């Protein structure tokens, strides 16, 4: 569905599991995960600008996002 609507996919199993186990749909992102989520969003926005010809290609997103140990499942 994302690919059909031009939505970039970013894979981060550790962040995905952390969000899955600590939130429900509509919940606020836990403060401990703000930085990791912000890094993903910044990457996606930079990628979309690049794809529209209005920016440089963003550097690859780190596989090691800052996920606290107590949020790793």
WOGI-V215332 format. One record per residue. D_LAST is the distance of its C-alpha to the last C-alpha in whole Angstrom. Layout:
d_last->[D_LAST D_LAST]
//
This chain:
d_last->[26 25 27 30 30 30 26 25 21 19 16 13 10 7 9 10 6 6 10 10 8 10 13 16 19 21 19 19 16 15 17 14 13 17 18 15 17 20 20 19 22 24 24 24 27 29 28 30 33 33 34 36 38 38 36 35 32 29 27 24 21 19 16 15 14 14 10 11 9 8 6 4 0]
//
